[in-house]
Amino acid sequence: MGIEQSNTEQSNTARTAAGQTFEVVHAVLSAEPISVDEAIAAVESDTAGAVVSFSGVVRNHDGGKAVERLNYSAHPTAHQVLADVVAELVAEHSSDTGTPVRIWAAHRVGSLEIGDPALVCAVAAAHRGQAFAVCSELVDRIKDRVPIWKEQFFTDGTVEWVGAGA
């Protein structure tokens, strides 16, 4: 179906044209809760001088309206698109350090409450500049390209779909 539920780490190693090793520790859609602490723990290593994380959480408002909860739906190809986004990012980034960069990314699907993490990413690299750059680009590409739609339920009883036309 394209949705993968996993509590186990799936590690795939790739090498860029410049010879840098990137390790994709985790890249999945999950119907189960996701955790920034889990992401950080998965990417930490003795070679990493920096670990940068992102946790996009459900907020209680949007467009001036109070939000009650969200529901995320994913296209059947969303898991593959997420994997492709990560692989492309890996291929584009290289470093002189030769130190592996480790990447962890997960997006929730299903019903979420206010405060629940919807998107969690973590990147470990030898230096902070690369870790920040890779994590920022990772979040932007996931938000731009992975076919996931948000159904917002407002406290006034109205419902709005976000991303359904993308």
Short mmCIF file of the C-alpha atoms (twelve columns), coordinates in Angstrom:
data_MODEL
# 
_entry.id   MODEL 
# 
loop_
_atom_site.group_PDB 
_atom_site.id 
_atom_site.type_symbol 
_atom_site.label_atom_id 
_atom_site.label_alt_id 
_atom_site.label_comp_id 
_atom_site.label_asym_id 
_atom_site.label_seq_id 
_atom_site.Cartn_x 
_atom_site.Cartn_y 
_atom_site.Cartn_z 
_atom_site.pdbx_PDB_model_num 
ATOM 1   C CA . MET A 1   0.000   0.000  0.000  1 
ATOM 2   C CA . GLY A 2   2.970   2.352  0.318  1 
ATOM 3   C CA . ILE A 3   2.599   2.965  4.041  1 
ATOM 4   C CA . GLU A 4   5.270   1.292  6.055  1 
ATOM 5   C CA . GLN A 5   4.952   0.883  9.776  1 
ATOM 6   C CA . SER A 6   8.246   0.113  11.360 1 
ATOM 7   C CA . ASN A 7   9.846   0.406  14.738 1 
ATOM 8   C CA . THR A 8   13.059  -1.106 13.431 1 
ATOM 9   C CA . GLU A 9   15.795  0.887  11.806 1 
ATOM 10  C CA . GLN A 10  16.386  0.306  8.135  1 
ATOM 11  C CA . SER A 11  19.898  1.294  7.221  1 
ATOM 12  C CA . ASN A 12  20.978  1.834  3.631  1 
ATOM 13  C CA . THR A 13  24.383  3.237  2.792  1 
ATOM 14  C CA . ALA A 14  25.047  5.317  -0.312 1 
ATOM 15  C CA . ARG A 15  28.166  6.993  -1.637 1 
ATOM 16  C CA . THR A 16  28.185  10.286 -3.540 1 
ATOM 17  C CA . ALA A 17  30.253  10.885 -6.662 1 
ATOM 18  C CA . ALA A 18  32.746  12.718 -4.427 1 
ATOM 19  C CA . GLY A 19  33.072  9.581  -2.311 1 
ATOM 20  C CA . GLN A 20  31.202  10.745 0.800  1 
ATOM 21  C CA . THR A 21  29.161  8.146  2.584  1 
ATOM 22  C CA . PHE A 22  25.579  8.923  3.535  1 
ATOM 23  C CA . GLU A 23  23.567  6.545  5.616  1 
ATOM 24  C CA . VAL A 24  19.795  6.571  5.430  1 
ATOM 25  C CA . VAL A 25  18.917  5.215  8.840  1 
ATOM 26  C CA . HIS A 26  15.150  5.604  8.489  1 
ATOM 27  C CA . ALA A 27  12.819  6.973  5.780  1 
ATOM 28  C CA . VAL A 28  9.206   5.919  6.300  1 
ATOM 29  C CA . LEU A 29  5.588   6.919  6.644  1 
ATOM 30  C CA . SER A 30  4.171   5.819  9.966  1 
ATOM 31  C CA . ALA A 31  0.695   5.329  11.371 1 
ATOM 32  C CA . GLU A 32  2.363   5.090  14.794 1 
ATOM 33  C CA . PRO A 33  3.736   8.034  16.814 1 
ATOM 34  C CA . ILE A 34  7.179   9.322  15.799 1 
ATOM 35  C CA . SER A 35  9.753   10.903 18.085 1 
ATOM 36  C CA . VAL A 36  12.537  13.425 17.647 1 
ATOM 37  C CA . ASP A 37  14.394  11.657 20.486 1 
ATOM 38  C CA . GLU A 38  14.250  8.395  18.520 1 
ATOM 39  C CA . ALA A 39  15.502  10.182 15.399 1 
ATOM 40  C CA . ILE A 40  18.434  11.797 17.216 1 
ATOM 41  C CA . ALA A 41  19.425  8.537  18.911 1 
ATOM 42  C CA . ALA A 42  19.354  6.726  15.563 1 
ATOM 43  C CA . VAL A 43  21.713  9.138  13.789 1 
ATOM 44  C CA . GLU A 44  24.191  9.867  16.583 1 
ATOM 45  C CA . SER A 45  27.641  8.409  16.063 1 
ATOM 46  C CA . ASP A 46  31.217  8.903  17.208 1 
ATOM 47  C CA . THR A 47  32.033  10.583 13.883 1 
ATOM 48  C CA . ALA A 48  29.261  13.204 14.143 1 
ATOM 49  C CA . GLY A 49  30.220  16.617 15.458 1 
ATOM 50  C CA . ALA A 50  26.685  17.880 14.905 1 
ATOM 51  C CA . VAL A 51  23.173  16.480 15.040 1 
ATOM 52  C CA . VAL A 52  20.378  18.680 13.729 1 
ATOM 53  C CA . SER A 53  16.744  17.720 14.146 1 
ATOM 54  C CA . PHE A 54  13.355  19.017 13.077 1 
ATOM 55  C CA . SER A 55  9.980   18.220 14.578 1 
ATOM 56  C CA . GLY A 56  6.942   19.640 12.805 1 
ATOM 57  C CA . VAL A 57  4.075   19.448 15.289 1 
ATOM 58  C CA . VAL A 58  0.318   19.918 14.975 1 
ATOM 59  C CA . ARG A 59  -0.569  23.458 16.046 1 
ATOM 60  C CA . ASN A 60  -3.886  24.682 17.434 1 
ATOM 61  C CA . HIS A 61  -4.555  27.277 14.742 1 
ATOM 62  C CA . ASP A 62  -4.341  27.903 11.009 1 
ATOM 63  C CA . GLY A 63  -5.451  30.905 8.990  1 
ATOM 64  C CA . GLY A 64  -6.968  32.585 12.032 1 
ATOM 65  C CA . LYS A 65  -9.139  29.556 12.892 1 
ATOM 66  C CA . ALA A 66  -8.827  27.228 15.891 1 
ATOM 67  C CA . VAL A 67  -7.771  23.698 14.909 1 
ATOM 68  C CA . GLU A 68  -9.139  20.694 16.809 1 
ATOM 69  C CA . ARG A 69  -7.157  17.889 15.108 1 
ATOM 70  C CA . LEU A 70  -5.670  16.744 11.790 1 
ATOM 71  C CA . ASN A 71  -5.777  13.689 9.610  1 
ATOM 72  C CA . TYR A 72  -2.952  12.959 7.157  1 
ATOM 73  C CA . SER A 73  -3.547  10.828 4.057  1 
ATOM 74  C CA . ALA A 74  -0.827  9.580  1.720  1 
ATOM 75  C CA . HIS A 75  -0.871  8.541  -1.909 1 
ATOM 76  C CA . PRO A 76  0.205   4.895  -2.410 1 
ATOM 77  C CA . THR A 77  3.470   6.159  -3.947 1 
ATOM 78  C CA . ALA A 78  4.304   8.459  -1.017 1 
ATOM 79  C CA . HIS A 79  6.759   6.058  0.633  1 
ATOM 80  C CA . GLN A 80  8.728   5.666  -2.606 1 
ATOM 81  C CA . VAL A 81  8.690   9.434  -3.208 1 
ATOM 82  C CA . LEU A 82  10.030  9.951  0.329  1 
ATOM 83  C CA . ALA A 83  12.809  7.425  -0.332 1 
ATOM 84  C CA . ASP A 84  13.592  9.115  -3.666 1 
ATOM 85  C CA . VAL A 85  13.746  12.573 -2.039 1 
ATOM 86  C CA . VAL A 86  16.247  11.298 0.508  1 
ATOM 87  C CA . ALA A 87  18.312  9.500  -2.158 1 
ATOM 88  C CA . GLU A 88  18.438  12.628 -4.340 1 
ATOM 89  C CA . LEU A 89  19.527  14.742 -1.396 1 
ATOM 90  C CA . VAL A 90  22.243  12.235 -0.579 1 
ATOM 91  C CA . ALA A 91  23.491  12.305 -4.175 1 
ATOM 92  C CA . GLU A 92  23.690  16.115 -4.210 1 
ATOM 93  C CA . HIS A 93  25.637  16.638 -0.981 1 
ATOM 94  C CA . SER A 94  29.269  15.815 -0.538 1 
ATOM 95  C CA . SER A 95  32.073  16.874 1.762  1 
ATOM 96  C CA . ASP A 96  35.818  16.827 2.021  1 
ATOM 97  C CA . THR A 97  35.643  15.162 5.428  1 
ATOM 98  C CA . GLY A 98  34.896  11.634 4.234  1 
ATOM 99  C CA . THR A 99  32.833  11.269 7.413  1 
ATOM 100 C CA . PRO A 100 29.463  9.583  6.963  1 
ATOM 101 C CA . VAL A 101 26.309  11.668 7.154  1 
ATOM 102 C CA . ARG A 102 23.348  9.864  8.720  1 
ATOM 103 C CA . ILE A 103 19.737  10.737 7.820  1 
ATOM 104 C CA . TRP A 104 16.443  9.832  9.570  1 
ATOM 105 C CA . ALA A 105 13.022  10.988 8.305  1 
ATOM 106 C CA . ALA A 106 9.453   9.977  9.145  1 
ATOM 107 C CA . HIS A 107 6.050   11.488 8.376  1 
ATOM 108 C CA . ARG A 108 2.871   10.487 10.168 1 
ATOM 109 C CA . VAL A 109 -0.304  9.370  8.476  1 
ATOM 110 C CA . GLY A 110 -3.672  9.011  10.152 1 
ATOM 111 C CA . SER A 111 -5.255  11.025 12.946 1 
ATOM 112 C CA . LEU A 112 -3.123  13.439 14.985 1 
ATOM 113 C CA . GLU A 113 -3.939  15.640 17.950 1 
ATOM 114 C CA . ILE A 114 -2.604  19.093 18.837 1 
ATOM 115 C CA . GLY A 115 1.067   18.786 19.813 1 
ATOM 116 C CA . ASP A 116 1.678   15.478 18.006 1 
ATOM 117 C CA . PRO A 117 4.768   15.373 15.763 1 
ATOM 118 C CA . ALA A 118 3.725   15.085 12.094 1 
ATOM 119 C CA . LEU A 119 7.187   15.226 10.475 1 
ATOM 120 C CA . VAL A 120 10.443  14.359 12.224 1 
ATOM 121 C CA . CYS A 121 13.893  14.526 10.642 1 
ATOM 122 C CA . ALA A 122 17.419  14.248 11.994 1 
ATOM 123 C CA . VAL A 123 20.785  14.578 10.295 1 
ATOM 124 C CA . ALA A 124 24.190  13.836 11.803 1 
ATOM 125 C CA . ALA A 125 27.346  15.151 10.135 1 
ATOM 126 C CA . ALA A 126 30.915  15.937 11.044 1 
ATOM 127 C CA . HIS A 127 30.198  19.684 11.020 1 
ATOM 128 C CA . ARG A 128 27.173  21.819 11.929 1 
ATOM 129 C CA . GLY A 129 26.958  23.683 8.618  1 
ATOM 130 C CA . GLN A 130 26.431  20.509 6.642  1 
ATOM 131 C CA . ALA A 131 24.026  19.057 9.220  1 
ATOM 132 C CA . PHE A 132 21.872  22.229 9.175  1 
ATOM 133 C CA . ALA A 133 21.928  22.471 5.370  1 
ATOM 134 C CA . VAL A 134 21.002  18.836 4.781  1 
ATOM 135 C CA . CYS A 135 18.236  18.858 7.416  1 
ATOM 136 C CA . SER A 136 16.711  22.083 6.095  1 
ATOM 137 C CA . GLU A 137 16.734  20.850 2.507  1 
ATOM 138 C CA . LEU A 138 15.319  17.491 3.600  1 
ATOM 139 C CA . VAL A 139 12.318  19.119 5.306  1 
ATOM 140 C CA . ASP A 140 11.680  21.461 2.364  1 
ATOM 141 C CA . ARG A 141 11.744  18.648 -0.184 1 
ATOM 142 C CA . ILE A 142 9.509   16.368 1.851  1 
ATOM 143 C CA . LYS A 143 6.949   19.170 2.238  1 
ATOM 144 C CA . ASP A 144 7.178   20.078 -1.463 1 
ATOM 145 C CA . ARG A 145 7.172   16.669 -3.103 1 
ATOM 146 C CA . VAL A 146 5.849   13.816 -0.990 1 
ATOM 147 C CA . PRO A 147 2.138   13.340 -1.811 1 
ATOM 148 C CA . ILE A 148 0.666   13.676 1.661  1 
ATOM 149 C CA . TRP A 149 -2.540  15.625 2.291  1 
ATOM 150 C CA . LYS A 150 -3.710  17.242 5.487  1 
ATOM 151 C CA . GLU A 151 -7.360  17.299 6.514  1 
ATOM 152 C CA . GLN A 152 -7.869  19.978 9.179  1 
ATOM 153 C CA . PHE A 153 -10.788 19.799 11.570 1 
ATOM 154 C CA . PHE A 154 -11.620 23.198 13.059 1 
ATOM 155 C CA . THR A 155 -13.353 23.806 16.369 1 
ATOM 156 C CA . ASP A 156 -16.221 25.551 14.535 1 
ATOM 157 C CA . GLY A 157 -17.086 22.241 12.815 1 
ATOM 158 C CA . THR A 158 -15.641 23.105 9.390  1 
ATOM 159 C CA . VAL A 159 -13.092 20.917 7.601  1 
ATOM 160 C CA . GLU A 160 -10.389 21.950 5.137  1 
ATOM 161 C CA . TRP A 161 -8.044  19.911 2.940  1 
ATOM 162 C CA . VAL A 162 -4.507  21.242 2.509  1 
ATOM 163 C CA . GLY A 163 -2.273  20.061 -0.307 1 
ATOM 164 C CA . ALA A 164 -5.022  18.167 -2.124 1 
ATOM 165 C CA . GLY A 165 -4.526  20.278 -5.241 1 
ATOM 166 C CA . ALA A 166 -0.730  19.908 -5.238 1 
# 
